[in-house]
Amino acid sequence: MSIRRLWSNPKSLGDVNMVTEELKNLYYKRLLPIEKYYSFHHFHSPSYEDADFDNKPMVLVMGQYSAGKTTFIRYLIEQEFPGSRVGPEPTTDCFTALMYGDTERIIPGNALTVDPKKPFRNLNIFGNSFLNRLQCVQMPNQVLENISIIDTPGILTASKRKLSRGYDFPAVLRWFAERVDRIILLFDSHKLEFSDELTWAFGALLGFEDKLRVVLNKADRMDSQQLMRVYGALMWSLGKVFRTPEILRVYIGSFWSEPRQMCDHYQLIELEEEDLLSDIRNLPRNAAVRKLNDLVKRARLVRAHAHIISYLKQEMPTIFCKESKKHNLIYQLPVIFTKIQQRHQVPAGDFPDCTKMQEKLLGHDFSKFKALKPALMTSLDKLLTTDIANRMPLLQQQEMSKKSLPSVLDGEFLGTFRPEHYRRDPFKELPKDDESSEIDLDGWVVERYKPKYDEIFYNLSPSEGKLSGTKVKKWMITTLLPNSVLAHIWRLSDIDGDGMLDNEEFALAVHLIEGKLEGHWLPRQLPSHLVPPSKRLSTVRHED
């Protein structure tokens, strides 16, 4: 069974579609009528559309410029993408949504926000200044078949904080934070600086700490003592911003596919890499749960909003002194929140930010607000108490049907580097696609380099003409390439899938490693010109 076939299983897709349709029905039937009745979208986020339910899990990658955001994304998808540039200066000046497409193309922001199949239609509220800095890159990529990735402009440092972006940057970040499944916040371990714009960005993420994963990047370029001090400073600074008893998880790593520098904490970097990739790898499996969680969170906010609006309507005079009464009610909003909590048993955590709500209320006519409608509130209570609980079995079925992400994110590759996984098949091989390709029989491009590769091979003391996975792994890690990259090279090289490498397979592995060290991208499937001549016939039979 091929990787693609794992993701096109009809039963799996059927389960996902069933869960998605159930969530849509709950929203359109129970929640949307209340949102419209109490003008929820004028105070909070716009109404959900079909694309908000149908879209794949999204990962928002953000951080200060030169923290390695674009390089991190390249590491995840294992290829370049149009418009990406890397440098010490602010090279990414726009929001780029990386999504799957059969052909490679770029969709500008204005065109993107009118596409009903994309979950970005409501971004038009931020105007042309922002839409000119928004684009979608569609490309054929196995990772993007299952998740979408949002690359963001680098957060400005203190020296550049006076520059204006022309749009409300924190508001855009909050719009994405509400809709994505995971937020990756990267810091450069050599430039740990908390600027004004970074503080504003943190404010946009408040309430979404459960989605946030912090990465202290480029950690291989300092010694353990320096790293300990930087890590402590980062934790202290984050504690001042996110005033919660829970401590944010900070991953220490060097997330790119090039060789890492050898350091005392090299093993720690490898373990942290595996933990973070495992977290991202599980996003498709948990996507429906996340959507349900966001739906419940929104329903609770809608309930609190309905009580606030109806209370303000009830307190307004019929004819005289409307304006003065309005300002008095806005001033007393914290007291009103407390009254609603006590009268209707609405938890304090369900209410919106009081200061922001006061600012929003200044531009509205309270006399046009609607009174509390019992039928709508009963429907909302039914959603929160009964309807959600009845859908939980479907969610459990959907979780069990999901598979791991392929490529650098594949957990089966990462896990085999752990000592407890040493066995006859040290790197579990994923079968190739059934689609056969024409094989070039004219020669083998590795042949001319094979003498020097054979010298390495025989120095490793093969047994019966083959090297075990344990011996190969010990040699491979001396290249300092990330474990995930080495595992991919093993899969490509172990052509017969016996868990060992003969001299031709080993020569192929070394050739791929040298190519990676020179900066080339690894192939996803082994091209015909790289298949050793003695393996070509068996490869054809295997594909047939």
Residue pairs with C-beta under 8 A, 6 or more apart in sequence:
1 431
2 431
2 432
2 433
2 434
3 142
3 406
3 430
3 433
4 142
4 145
4 433
5 434
6 403
7 145
7 146
7 403
9 401
11 401
12 401
12 402
12 403
15 394
15 397
15 398
15 401
16 288
16 398
16 401
18 394
18 398
19 288
19 391
19 394
19 395
19 398
20 53
20 54
20 288
20 291
22 391
22 394
23 53
23 288
23 291
23 292
23 295
23 391
24 50
24 53
26 295
26 383
26 387
26 388
26 391
27 48
27 53
27 295
29 379
30 299
30 379
30 380
30 382
30 383
30 387
31 295
31 298
31 299
31 302
31 380
31 383
32 47
32 48
33 376
33 379
34 40
34 302
34 306
34 376
34 377
34 379
34 380
35 41
35 47
35 302
36 47
37 306
37 370
37 373
37 376
38 302
38 305
38 306
38 309
38 310
38 369
38 370
39 309
40 47
40 302
40 305
41 47
42 360
42 364
43 305
43 352
43 357
43 360
44 301
44 305
44 352
45 122
45 175
45 178
45 298
46 122
46 125
48 298
49 116
49 119
49 121
49 122
50 116
51 116
51 117
51 118
51 119
51 120
51 121
52 119
52 179
53 291
54 117
54 119
55 118
55 119
55 148
56 99
56 100
56 146
56 147
56 148
56 284
56 287
57 146
57 147
57 148
57 180
57 181
57 182
57 283
57 284
57 286
57 287
57 290
58 119
58 147
58 148
58 149
58 150
58 176
58 179
58 180
58 181
58 182
59 147
59 148
59 149
59 150
59 180
59 181
59 182
59 183
59 184
59 280
59 283
60 150
60 152
60 173
60 176
60 177
60 180
60 182
60 183
60 184
61 69
61 72
61 73
61 149
61 150
61 151
61 152
61 184
61 186
62 69
62 152
62 155
62 173
62 183
62 184
62 185
62 186
62 201
63 69
63 154
63 155
63 184
63 185
63 186
63 187
63 188
63 215
63 217
64 154
64 155
64 156
64 157
64 186
64 187
64 188
64 191
64 193
64 195
64 198
65 89
65 90
65 91
65 92
65 153
65 154
65 155
65 156
65 157
66 87
66 88
66 89
66 90
66 154
66 188
66 191
67 154
67 186
67 187
67 188
67 191
67 217
68 186
68 188
68 217
68 218
68 255
68 256
69 92
69 151
69 152
69 154
69 186
70 84
70 85
70 86
70 91
70 92
70 151
71 86
71 255
71 256
72 184
72 186
72 215
72 217
72 255
72 256
73 81
73 84
73 98
73 149
73 151
74 80
74 81
74 84
74 256
74 257
75 255
75 256
75 257
75 408
76 143
76 149
76 280
76 408
76 409
77 98
77 141
77 143
77 144
77 149
77 407
78 143
78 257
78 407
78 408
78 488
78 521
78 522
78 524
79 139
79 141
79 521
80 521
81 96
81 98
81 137
81 139
82 104
82 106
82 137
82 139
83 96
83 106
83 135
83 137
84 92
84 96
84 151
85 91
85 92
90 153
90 154
90 156
90 160
91 154
92 151
92 152
92 153
92 154
93 133
93 153
94 132
94 133
94 134
94 135
94 153
95 133
95 134
95 135
95 150
95 151
95 152
95 153
95 172
95 176
96 135
96 136
96 137
96 150
96 151
97 112
97 118
97 120
97 134
97 135
97 136
97 137
97 148
97 149
97 150
97 151
98 136
98 137
98 139
98 141
98 144
98 148
98 149
98 150
98 151
99 118
99 136
99 137
99 138
99 144
99 148
100 138
100 139
100 140
100 141
100 144
100 145
100 148
101 138
101 139
101 140
102 140
103 138
103 140
104 137
104 138
104 139
104 140
105 137
105 138
106 135
106 136
106 137
106 138
107 115
107 135
107 136
107 137
107 138
108 131
108 134
108 135
109 123
109 130
109 131
109 132
109 133
109 134
109 135
110 128
110 131
112 118
112 120
112 123
112 134
112 135
112 136
113 120
113 121
113 122
113 123
113 124
113 131
113 134
114 121
115 121
118 136
119 179
120 134
120 136
122 175
123 130
123 131
123 134
123 172
123 175
124 131
126 167
126 168
126 171
126 172
126 175
127 167
129 165
129 166
129 167
130 166
130 167
130 168
130 172
133 153
133 165
133 167
142 406
142 407
142 524
143 405
143 406
143 407
143 408
143 409
146 284
146 405
147 181
147 280
147 283
147 284
147 405
150 176
150 180
152 173
152 176
153 165
153 169
155 195
155 197
155 198
155 201
156 163
156 195
156 197
157 191
157 193
157 195
158 193
158 195
158 196
160 195
161 195
161 196
161 197
169 197
169 200
169 201
170 200
170 201
170 203
170 204
171 204
173 201
173 204
173 205
174 204
174 205
177 183
177 204
177 205
177 208
177 211
178 208
178 294
179 294
180 211
181 211
181 283
181 286
181 287
181 290
182 211
182 213
182 279
182 280
182 283
183 205
183 208
183 211
183 212
183 213
184 213
184 215
185 205
185 212
185 213
185 214
185 215
186 215
186 217
186 255
187 214
187 215
187 216
187 217
187 234
188 217
188 218
189 216
189 217
189 218
189 219
189 221
189 222
189 227
189 230
190 218
190 221
190 222
192 230
192 233
192 234
192 237
194 237
194 241
199 241
202 241
202 242
205 212
206 242
209 242
209 244
209 246
209 248
212 248
213 249
213 251
213 276
213 279
214 234
214 238
214 248
214 249
214 250
214 251
215 250
215 251
215 253
215 255
215 276
216 227
216 230
216 231
216 234
216 250
216 251
216 252
216 253
217 253
217 254
217 255
218 254
219 227
219 252
219 253
219 254
219 263
219 265
219 269
220 254
220 260
220 261
220 262
220 263
220 265
220 266
220 269
221 254
221 261
221 263
222 230
222 263
223 263
223 264
224 263
224 264
224 265
227 252
227 265
231 250
231 252
234 250
235 247
235 250
238 248
238 250
239 247
242 248
251 272
251 273
251 275
251 276
252 265
252 268
252 269
252 272
253 269
253 272
253 273
253 276
254 260
254 261
254 269
255 273
255 276
256 482
257 408
257 481
257 482
257 485
257 516
258 481
258 519
259 479
259 480
259 481
259 517
260 266
260 269
260 480
260 481
260 482
261 480
262 480
263 269
270 417
270 482
270 483
273 482
273 483
273 484
274 414
274 415
274 417
274 483
277 408
277 409
277 411
277 414
277 484
278 411
278 414
280 405
280 409
281 404
281 405
281 409
281 410
281 411
283 290
284 402
284 405
285 399
285 402
286 399
288 395
288 398
288 399
289 395
289 399
292 388
292 391
292 395
295 388
296 384
296 388
299 380
299 383
299 384
300 347
300 350
300 384
301 350
301 352
302 380
303 346
303 350
303 377
303 380
303 384
304 340
304 346
304 350
304 351
304 352
305 352
306 372
306 376
306 377
306 380
307 340
307 344
307 346
307 372
308 336
308 337
308 340
308 351
308 357
309 369
309 370
310 369
310 370
310 371
310 372
311 336
311 339
311 340
312 329
312 336
312 361
312 366
312 369
313 366
313 367
313 369
313 370
313 371
314 371
315 325
315 329
316 322
316 325
316 326
316 329
316 366
316 367
316 369
317 325
322 366
322 367
325 366
326 361
326 366
329 336
329 366
330 358
330 361
330 362
331 358
333 354
333 357
333 358
333 361
334 354
337 348
337 351
337 354
340 346
340 351
341 347
341 348
341 351
404 410
404 411
404 412
406 430
407 488
407 524
408 484
408 485
408 488
409 484
410 430
410 487
412 428
412 430
413 427
413 428
413 484
413 487
413 488
413 490
413 491
414 483
414 484
414 487
415 421
416 426
416 427
416 428
416 487
417 473
417 483
417 486
417 487
422 469
422 470
423 499
424 499
425 469
425 497
425 499
426 468
426 469
426 470
426 473
426 490
426 499
427 469
427 487
427 490
427 491
427 494
427 499
429 491
429 494
429 497
430 491
432 525
432 542
432 543
433 525
433 543
434 543
435 543
436 540
436 543
436 544
437 528
438 528
439 528
439 531
439 536
439 539
439 540
440 528
440 529
441 533
441 536
443 529
443 533
444 529
444 530
444 531
444 532
444 533
445 511
445 529
445 530
446 453
446 504
446 507
446 508
446 511
446 530
446 532
449 507
449 510
449 511
450 503
450 504
450 507
453 503
453 506
453 507
453 510
453 511
454 503
454 507
456 475
456 506
456 510
457 467
457 503
457 506
457 507
460 467
460 471
460 472
460 475
461 471
462 502
462 503
465 502
465 503
466 498
466 500
466 501
466 502
467 500
467 501
467 502
467 506
468 499
468 500
469 490
469 499
469 500
472 490
472 501
472 506
472 509
473 486
476 486
476 489
476 490
476 509
476 513
477 483
477 486
479 486
479 513
479 517
481 489
481 513
481 516
481 517
485 516
485 522
486 513
488 522
489 509
489 512
489 513
489 516
489 522
490 509
492 508
492 509
492 512
492 522
492 523
492 525
492 526
492 530
493 501
493 505
493 506
493 508
493 509
493 512
494 500
494 501
494 505
495 505
495 508
495 526
495 531
495 532
495 535
495 538
495 539
496 505
496 535
496 538
501 509
504 532
504 534
504 535
505 532
505 535
507 532
508 530
508 532
511 530
512 522
512 530
515 522
516 522
523 530
528 536
531 539
